[in-house]
Every structure is written in structure tokens, then in C-alpha cells.
Amino acid sequence: MSNRCKVCNAPKVTSIDQINNDGKWECKTCGNLLDAQGHVVQS
């Protein structure tokens, strides 16, 4: 599991409300939706 966005290299924010149950998370710097590895799944 990546702790950084692959797009802008921002650190992953780990507060519970910003992480989906399937491991996807939103980068707060560039706004992309990323998978657990930090790859963009939706921009």
C-alpha cells in the first residue's frame, strides 16, 4: 500500500473519512481518486 500519490507525490492523508472501504483514497493536493497503490483510478 502506497503512502504517496503517484501523480503529485503528496503524502496520503489517513483520516478515516477520506479512505473508502475498498482502499481507494482521494489526494487532497491534486484531487485525484487513487487506489491502494497510489495509482489514479479517477481524476
C-alpha positions, -999 to 999 in steps of 0.1 A, spaced: 0 0 0 14 33 -10 16 63 13 20 88 -16 1 99 -46 18 87 -78 7 119 -96 20 147 -73 39 127 -47 18 142 -19 16 121 13 -16 100 19 -40 115 44 -51 87 67 -81 101 85 -109 76 83 -134 98 64 -110 102 34 -105 65 28 -131 43 12 -137 7 23 -121 -7 -9 -88 11 -1 -93 40 -25 -84 74 -12 -85 110 -25 -54 130 -28 -60 164 -11 -33 181 -32 -43 172 -68 -78 159 -61 -74 125 -79 -90 94 -66 -63 68 -61 -62 31 -54 -44 14 -25 -11 15 -45 -14 53 -52 -23 49 -89 -51 71 -103 -84 54 -107 -105 86 -114 -94 122 -119 
